[in-house]
Amino acid sequence: LRMNADTSILEKGETVAAEFRRHWIVPMRAAVVIGVLGALPFTVWSFITLASTTRAPYVGRILFFTAVLWAFVLWIALFVKWTQYWLARWYVTDRRIIGIGQRGIFIREATSIALSKVESASARTEGPAQSLLHFGNLEIEGGAGERILVADIPHPEAMQRAVQEATMHTSALQEENERGRQTLKIVAHEVKGYLAHNVALLSGIVAGDFGSVSDPLKGFAGRALSSTREGVGALKDILESSTSGAASLHTERFDLREEVSAIAEREKPAAAAKGLTLEITIYPEPCMVEGDREKLRERVLRNIVENAINYTPAGRITLGTTI
């Protein structure tokens, strides 16, 4: 178990819970096989040299050169096997199980499975060697027939435990998020109902359905009606994002100066009611931007101006554009 993960394989905000690599028996097993193969030519060379010294003096030299060349090839093979062992590892993060494999010297391969797709993780130790040296395999099964075999890792039950804990944590977060979405939908529906009722009342005041009212009161009702309708729009966005996971954006290219001027004109009465002066400084050249015009105006610009009005005790507020 180690915790020095290569951050290049991680997603933004992803954290590593555990890191595993293969058991030391893997390179040791390869080293023994390569050592035996390397000793064979020298053994054959020794016997042939002793038997043919007087009859073929160059045979021994040729065989010795062949044995040295064979040892060099095996040394490269040992280096490749050690590199594969050293660079291959497995990570259990808060989102995925990631496997890094080394094919040859220069090719690295990465596989991963999301924790939300993991259905089971089974540790298996077979034979006396694995039982004595405490290593084995871990088989991870996911949805849609996904299957990952983690072979020859020390204490496979430790990785099994890490996978199970991470999976349980992910499932708990998903359940909590789902409960939060459901609660948000219920609250948003309830608040939307109250706001819709207020829209009807304010519309009646502005339209004169309840009799004649003073101009200041009509202006106040009009601003309240506009703000309430914006609140209904915001709740629709919240309901949409809670259902689909993201709010829809209607992207277009427009002149930011138009939206700044519109917000400033709308908020001037509120600033004047507090004794503030709201000034507009518009850049002479077009300020073309790309985005959701309505959301930028109602969610960003309006909040900026309203906060400025609410938290400015006296004096002047300047709103404008520049490049």
C-alpha positions in Angstrom: 0.0 0.0 0.0 1.5 3.3 -1.1 0.3 6.8 -1.7 2.6 8.4 -4.3 0.3 8.4 -7.3 1.1 9.9 -10.7 -1.1 13.0 -10.7 -1.2 13.0 -14.5 -3.6 10.1 -14.6 -6.1 11.7 -12.1 -9.0 13.8 -13.0 -9.5 17.3 -11.5 -10.4 16.9 -7.8 -9.8 13.2 -7.8 -8.0 11.8 -4.8 -6.2 8.5 -4.3 -7.3 6.3 -1.4 -4.9 3.4 -2.0 -2.1 2.3 -4.3 -0.9 -1.2 -5.0 1.8 -2.9 -7.1 2.6 -6.5 -7.9 4.4 -8.8 -5.4 8.2 -8.9 -5.5 7.9 -12.6 -6.5 7.0 -11.5 -10.0 10.4 -10.0 -10.9 12.2 -12.6 -8.8 10.5 -15.4 -10.8 11.5 -13.8 -14.1 15.1 -13.3 -12.8 15.4 -17.0 -11.9 14.1 -18.1 -15.3 16.5 -15.7 -17.1 19.4 -16.8 -14.9 18.9 -20.4 -15.8 18.6 -19.6 -19.5 21.8 -17.5 -19.2 23.8 -20.3 -17.5 22.9 -23.0 -20.1 25.1 -21.7 -22.9 28.1 -21.3 -20.6 27.6 -24.9 -19.4 27.4 -26.2 -22.9 30.5 -24.2 -23.9 32.5 -25.6 -21.0 31.7 -29.2 -21.9 32.4 -28.7 -25.6 35.6 -26.8 -25.0 37.0 -29.6 -22.8 36.0 -32.2 -25.3 37.3 -30.5 -28.5 40.4 -28.5 -27.4 42.9 -30.5 -29.6 40.6 -31.1 -32.6 38.8 -27.8 -33.1 40.5 -24.9 -31.2 38.2 -22.2 -32.6 35.0 -23.9 -31.5 35.4 -22.9 -27.9 35.9 -19.2 -28.9 32.8 -19.2 -31.1 30.7 -20.8 -28.4 32.0 -18.4 -25.8 31.1 -15.4 -28.0 27.7 -16.8 -28.6 27.2 -17.4 -24.9 28.2 -13.8 -24.1 25.8 -12.4 -26.8 23.0 -14.6 -25.4 23.7 -13.3 -21.9 23.5 -9.7 -23.2 20.1 -10.5 -24.7 18.9 -12.0 -21.5 20.1 -9.0 -19.5 18.0 -6.7 -21.7 15.0 -9.1 -21.1 15.6 -8.9 -17.4 15.7 -5.1 -17.6 12.4 -5.0 -19.5 10.8 -7.4 -16.9 12.0 -5.2 -14.0 10.7 -2.0 -15.8 7.3 -3.6 -16.3 7.2 -4.6 -12.6 8.3 -1.2 -11.3 6.0 0.9 -13.4 2.9 -1.2 -13.3 0.5 -0.4 -10.4 -3.1 0.0 -9.4 -4.9 2.9 -7.8 -8.2 3.0 -5.9 -9.4 6.6 -5.9 -12.6 8.2 -4.8 -14.1 7.8 -8.3 -12.3 5.0 -10.1 -10.1 1.9 -10.0 -7.1 2.7 -12.3 -4.6 0.2 -13.6 -1.3 1.3 -15.2 0.4 -1.4 -17.2 3.8 -1.4 -19.0 4.1 -3.1 -22.4 7.7 -3.2 -23.4 9.8 -0.3 -22.3 8.2 2.8 -23.9 4.4 1.9 -24.0 2.2 2.5 -21.0 -1.4 1.4 -20.9 -4.1 2.7 -18.6 -7.4 1.0 -17.8 -10.1 2.2 -15.4 -13.5 1.4 -14.1 -15.8 3.8 -12.3 -16.7 2.8 -8.8 -20.3 3.3 -9.6 -20.1 0.4 -12.0 -18.3 -2.0 -9.7 -20.6 -4.9 -8.7 -18.2 -7.2 -6.9 -14.5 -7.7 -6.0 -13.3 -11.2 -5.2 -9.8 -11.9 -3.7 -8.3 -15.3 -4.5 -5.2 -17.1 -3.2 -4.2 -20.4 -4.8 -1.5 -22.9 -4.1 1.1 -23.1 -1.4 3.4 -20.5 -2.9 0.7 -17.8 -2.8 -0.4 -18.8 0.6 3.1 -18.8 2.0 4.2 -15.5 0.4 0.8 -13.8 0.9 0.0 -12.8 -2.6 -2.8 -13.6 -5.1 -5.3 -12.2 -7.5 -8.3 -9.8 -7.3 -11.1 -10.1 -9.8 -13.3 -7.0 -10.2 -16.6 -7.3 -12.0 -18.7 -4.4 -13.3 -21.8 -3.8 -15.2 -22.2 -4.7 -18.9 -19.8 -7.6 -18.5 -16.8 -5.5 -17.5 -14.1 -7.6 -15.8 -10.7 -6.6 -14.5 -8.1 -9.1 -13.2 -5.5 -7.7 -10.9 -2.8 -10.5 -10.8 0.0 -11.3 -8.3 -0.6 -8.5 -5.8 0.5 -8.7 -2.2 -2.4 -9.2 0.2 -5.2 -9.1 -2.3 -7.7 -8.9 0.5 -6.3 -5.4 1.3 -7.1 -4.1 -2.2 -10.5 -5.9 -2.0 -11.2 -4.0 1.2 -10.1 -0.7 -0.3 -12.4 -1.3 -3.4 -15.4 -2.2 -1.2 -14.9 0.8 1.1 -14.6 3.2 -1.9 -17.6 1.6 -3.6 -19.7 1.9 -0.5 -18.7 5.6 0.0 -19.6 6.3 -3.7 -22.9 4.6 -3.3 -23.7 6.6 -0.1 -22.8 9.9 -1.9 -25.0 9.0 -4.8 -27.9 8.2 -2.5 -27.3 11.5 -0.6 -27.2 13.4 -3.9 -30.4 11.8 -5.0 -32.2 12.7 -1.8 -30.9 16.2 -2.1 -32.2 16.5 -5.7 -35.6 15.2 -4.6 -35.7 17.6 -1.7 -34.7 20.5 -4.0 -37.4 19.6 -6.5 -40.1 19.5 -3.8 -39.0 22.9 -2.3 -38.6 24.5 -5.8 -42.1 23.3 -6.7 -43.6 24.7 -3.5 -41.8 28.1 -3.8 -42.7 28.3 -7.5 -46.4 28.0 -6.5 -46.1 30.9 -4.1 -44.2 33.0 -6.6 -46.8 32.3 -9.3 -49.5 33.5 -6.9 -47.6 36.7 -6.3 -47.1 37.2 -10.0 -50.9 37.0 -10.4 -51.5 39.6 -7.6 -48.8 42.0 -8.8 -50.1 41.7 -12.4 -53.5 42.6 -11.2 -52.2 45.7 -9.4 -50.2 46.9 -12.4 -53.2 46.2 -14.7 -55.6 48.1 -12.4 -57.8 45.1 -11.6 -58.1 46.2 -8.0 -58.9 49.8 -8.8 -56.7 52.8 -9.4 -53.4 53.0 -7.4 -50.9 55.8 -7.2 -48.1 55.9 -9.7 -45.3 55.2 -7.1 -47.2 52.1 -6.0 -47.8 51.0 -9.6 -44.1 51.5 -10.3 -43.1 49.5 -7.2 -45.6 46.7 -8.2 -44.1 46.6 -11.7 -40.6 46.2 -10.4 -41.7 43.6 -7.9 -43.5 41.8 -10.7 -40.4 41.8 -12.9 -38.3 40.5 -10.0 -40.8 37.8 -9.1 -40.9 36.6 -12.7 -37.1 36.4 -12.7 -37.4 34.3 -9.5 -39.8 31.9 -11.3 -37.2 31.6 -14.1 -34.5 30.9 -11.7 -36.6 28.2 -10.1 -37.2 26.6 -13.5 -33.5 26.5 -14.1 -33.0 24.8 -10.7 -35.7 22.2 -11.4 -34.1 21.6 -14.8 -30.6 21.1 -13.4 -31.9 18.9 -10.6 -33.5 16.6 -13.2 -30.8 16.6 -15.9 -27.8 17.4 -13.8 -27.0 20.6 -15.7 -28.9 23.8 -16.6 -29.4 24.4 -20.3 -27.6 27.4 -21.9 -28.8 29.2 -24.9 -25.5 30.4 -26.3 -25.5 33.4 -28.7 -23.2 36.3 -29.6 -24.3 39.7 -28.4 -23.1 43.1 -27.3 -22.6 43.2 -23.6 -23.2 47.0 -23.6 -26.9 46.4 -24.3 -27.4 44.2 -21.3 -25.5 46.5 -19.0 -27.6 49.5 -20.1 -30.8 47.5 -19.6 -29.9 46.5 -16.1 -28.8 50.0 -15.2 -32.0 51.5 -16.4 -34.1 48.9 -14.5 -32.2 49.4 -11.2 -32.1 53.3 -11.3 -35.4 53.7 -9.4 -34.1 51.3 -6.6 -30.9 53.3 -6.3 -32.7 56.6 -6.3 -35.1 55.3 -3.5 -32.0 54.8 -1.4 -30.5 58.1 -2.2 -27.8 56.7 -4.5 -26.7 57.9 -8.0 -26.4 55.1 -10.5 -24.2 56.1 -13.5 -23.4 54.3 -16.7 -20.1 54.4 -18.4 -20.3 52.6 -21.7 -17.3 51.7 -23.9 -17.6 53.3 -27.3 -16.7 50.2 -29.2 -18.9 47.0 -29.3 -18.2 44.6 -26.4 -19.1 41.3 -28.2 -19.3 38.2 -26.0 -20.7 34.7 -26.4 -23.0 33.1 -23.8 -26.5 32.9 -22.5 -27.8 36.5 -22.8 -30.7 36.1 -20.3 -28.7 34.2 -17.6 -25.8 36.7 -17.8 -28.2 39.6 -17.4 -30.4 38.2 -14.7 -28.0 36.0 -12.8 -24.8 37.9 -13.0 -25.3 41.6 -13.9 -28.5 42.0 -11.8 -26.9 40.5 -8.8 -23.8 42.7 -9.1 -26.0 45.9 -9.3 -28.4 44.8 -6.6 -25.5 44.0 -4.2 -23.9 47.4 -5.0 -27.2 49.2 -4.2 -27.8 47.1 -1.0 -24.3 47.5 0.4 -23.5 51.1 -0.6 -24.6 53.4 2.2 -24.3 56.7 0.3 -22.8 58.2 -2.8 -22.5 57.0 -6.4 -22.4 53.7 -8.2 -20.8 53.5 -11.6 -21.6 50.7 -14.0 -20.0 50.3 -17.3 -18.0 48.2 -19.8 -14.4 48.3 -21.0 -12.0 46.2 -23.0 
